[in-house]
Amino acid sequence: MLSAYQQGIFPWFSPQDPILWWSPDPRAVIFPEQFHLSRSMARFHRRSPFHLTLDQDFSGVIQGCAQQRQDGTWITEEVITAWLMLFRLGHAHSVEVWQDDRLVGGLYGLSLGRLFCAESMFSRQENASKTALMMFCRHFQAFGGQLIDCQILNPHTASLGATEISRQDYLTRMRTLITQPLLPSCWQGMLQG
């Protein structure tokens, strides 16, 4: 899996399918500085009941993402096992959104230098996944992150500032970004707003 992501390829399949690998053209990405913060989201954020952490409950986040899908999920037990191994090896990371002591949202993905391959996000409370992505964009940029891979554009990610670039442009940027490390301590502690 790590080798595939380093070549711009990711798995996406239904449980009854063989493992299918994708490298779409165009590719959906977010440039962290271009995250779109709506007025309503800005108002919500000022009074947000959430606090955010990094890598405190990776398993809870990936399970939340798997359970969120009404139409089935590609996040099978085998996929979860693979991602948990990537997390233990220090390649995969999660953003957790908490309300009091309850996990209410988050996102997870793969860190490749200054590129973050966002795999999935979930929300059990209104605006929890948006908060996760917004705060992660700020944090990631502050530590030198330059590009977040969203794979395929959908209305939700487009409303948050995701855009499409060609596969060739993505691969060119990726080859450079994966060789450039983030600033130290990027993946420790809490996200501040």
C-alpha positions as CSV (number, residue, x, y, z in Angstrom):
1,M,0.0,0.0,0.0
2,L,2.8,2.4,0.9
3,S,4.5,1.8,-2.5
4,A,1.2,2.3,-4.3
5,Y,0.5,5.7,-2.6
6,Q,4.0,6.8,-3.4
7,Q,3.1,6.3,-7.1
8,G,-0.2,8.1,-6.9
9,I,-2.3,4.9,-6.7
10,F,-4.9,4.0,-4.1
11,P,-7.2,1.0,-3.4
12,W,-11.0,1.5,-3.7
13,F,-13.3,-1.5,-4.0
14,S,-16.5,-3.1,-2.7
15,P,-16.2,-6.1,-0.3
16,Q,-17.3,-8.5,-3.0
17,D,-14.8,-7.2,-5.6
18,P,-11.2,-8.1,-6.0
19,I,-8.8,-5.3,-4.8
20,L,-9.0,-2.5,-7.3
21,W,-6.4,0.2,-7.7
22,W,-7.0,3.7,-9.0
23,S,-5.1,6.7,-10.2
24,P,-7.8,9.1,-11.4
25,D,-7.5,11.9,-14.0
26,P,-8.3,14.5,-12.9
27,R,-7.2,14.3,-9.2
28,A,-9.0,16.1,-6.4
29,V,-6.7,18.0,-4.0
30,I,-6.8,20.7,-1.4
31,F,-4.1,23.3,-1.2
32,P,-4.3,23.9,2.6
33,E,-4.2,27.7,2.3
34,Q,-7.2,27.5,0.0
35,F,-9.6,25.8,2.5
36,H,-12.9,27.5,2.1
37,L,-14.4,28.6,5.4
38,S,-18.1,29.6,5.0
39,R,-19.6,32.3,7.1
40,S,-21.8,29.8,8.9
41,M,-18.8,27.6,9.6
42,A,-16.8,30.5,10.9
43,R,-19.7,31.4,13.3
44,F,-19.9,27.8,14.4
45,H,-16.1,27.6,14.9
46,R,-16.1,30.6,17.2
47,R,-18.5,28.7,19.6
48,S,-17.4,25.2,18.8
49,P,-17.9,22.6,21.5
50,F,-15.1,20.5,20.0
51,H,-11.5,19.9,20.9
52,L,-9.2,18.1,18.5
53,T,-6.2,15.7,18.8
54,L,-3.8,13.9,16.6
55,D,-3.1,10.2,16.6
56,Q,-4.9,9.6,19.9
57,D,-7.6,7.2,18.6
58,F,-6.7,6.0,15.0
59,S,-8.7,2.8,15.4
60,G,-11.8,4.8,16.6
61,V,-11.5,7.1,13.6
62,I,-11.2,4.3,11.0
63,Q,-14.0,2.4,12.6
64,G,-16.1,5.6,12.5
65,C,-15.4,6.0,8.8
66,A,-16.3,2.4,8.1
67,Q,-19.6,2.6,10.0
68,Q,-20.6,6.0,8.5
69,R,-21.3,4.5,5.0
70,Q,-25.0,3.6,4.4
71,D,-24.3,2.1,0.9
72,G,-21.5,-0.3,2.1
73,T,-17.9,0.4,2.6
74,W,-14.5,-0.4,1.1
75,I,-13.1,-0.2,4.6
76,T,-13.2,-3.9,5.2
77,E,-11.5,-5.7,8.1
78,E,-8.5,-6.4,5.9
79,V,-8.3,-2.7,5.0
80,I,-8.5,-1.7,8.6
81,T,-5.7,-4.2,9.5
82,A,-3.5,-2.7,6.8
83,W,-4.1,0.8,7.9
84,L,-3.5,0.0,11.6
85,M,-0.1,-1.5,10.5
86,L,0.7,1.8,8.6
87,F,-0.3,3.7,11.7
88,R,2.0,1.6,14.0
89,L,4.8,2.2,11.5
90,G,4.3,5.9,11.7
91,H,3.0,6.5,8.1
92,A,-0.7,6.8,8.8
93,H,-2.3,9.5,11.0
94,S,-5.6,10.5,12.3
95,V,-7.3,13.7,13.5
96,E,-9.9,13.2,16.2
97,V,-12.8,15.5,17.0
98,W,-14.1,15.2,20.6
99,Q,-17.1,16.6,22.3
100,D,-16.6,16.2,26.0
101,D,-15.0,12.7,26.1
102,R,-16.8,11.3,23.0
103,L,-15.3,10.8,19.6
104,V,-17.7,12.6,17.2
105,G,-15.7,12.9,14.1
106,G,-12.4,12.7,12.4
107,L,-10.3,11.9,9.4
108,Y,-7.4,9.6,8.6
109,G,-4.8,9.2,5.9
110,L,-1.2,8.7,4.9
111,S,1.6,11.2,5.4
112,L,4.2,11.3,2.6
113,G,6.5,14.2,3.4
114,R,4.6,17.4,2.6
115,L,1.8,15.5,1.0
116,F,-1.1,14.1,3.0
117,C,-3.3,11.4,1.3
118,A,-6.7,11.9,3.0
119,E,-8.5,8.6,2.9
120,S,-11.8,9.1,4.7
121,M,-13.6,11.2,7.3
122,F,-16.7,10.9,9.4
123,S,-19.0,13.0,11.5
124,R,-21.4,12.0,14.3
125,Q,-22.2,15.6,15.1
126,E,-22.9,18.5,12.7
127,N,-19.7,20.1,11.4
128,A,-17.4,17.6,13.1
129,S,-15.7,16.4,9.9
130,K,-15.6,19.9,8.5
131,T,-13.9,21.0,11.7
132,A,-11.4,18.2,11.4
133,L,-10.4,19.1,7.9
134,M,-10.3,22.9,8.5
135,M,-8.1,22.5,11.6
136,F,-5.9,19.9,9.9
137,C,-5.4,22.2,6.9
138,R,-4.2,25.0,9.2
139,H,-2.0,22.7,11.2
140,F,-0.5,20.8,8.2
141,Q,0.3,24.1,6.5
142,A,2.0,25.5,9.7
143,F,4.3,22.4,9.7
144,G,5.2,22.8,6.0
145,G,2.5,20.7,4.4
146,Q,1.6,21.8,0.9
147,L,-1.0,19.4,-0.6
148,I,-3.8,17.2,0.6
149,D,-4.9,14.5,-1.8
150,C,-8.7,14.0,-1.8
151,Q,-8.7,11.5,-4.6
152,I,-12.0,12.2,-6.3
153,L,-14.0,15.4,-6.2
154,N,-17.4,15.3,-4.5
155,P,-19.8,18.1,-3.6
156,H,-18.8,18.0,0.1
157,T,-15.0,18.4,-0.5
158,A,-15.6,20.9,-3.3
159,S,-17.6,23.1,-0.9
160,L,-14.5,23.1,1.4
161,G,-12.1,24.2,-1.3
162,A,-11.0,21.0,-3.0
163,T,-10.2,21.5,-6.7
164,E,-9.1,19.2,-9.5
165,I,-5.7,19.1,-11.1
166,S,-4.5,16.7,-13.9
167,R,-3.0,13.4,-12.9
168,Q,0.3,14.4,-14.4
169,D,0.3,17.6,-12.4
170,Y,-0.5,15.6,-9.2
171,L,2.3,13.1,-9.9
172,T,4.8,15.8,-10.6
173,R,4.0,17.6,-7.4
174,M,3.8,14.3,-5.5
175,R,7.3,13.3,-6.5
176,T,8.8,16.5,-5.1
177,L,6.6,16.7,-2.0
178,I,7.3,13.1,-0.7
179,T,11.0,13.9,-0.6
180,Q,10.5,17.0,1.7
181,P,10.0,16.3,5.4
182,L,7.5,18.1,7.5
183,L,8.8,20.2,10.4
184,P,9.4,18.0,13.5
185,S,6.5,17.3,16.0
186,C,3.8,17.8,13.4
187,W,2.0,14.6,14.5
188,Q,2.0,15.3,18.3
189,G,-0.6,16.7,20.6
190,M,-3.7,18.8,20.0
191,L,-4.8,21.0,17.1
192,Q,-5.3,24.6,18.1
193,G,-7.8,26.9,16.5
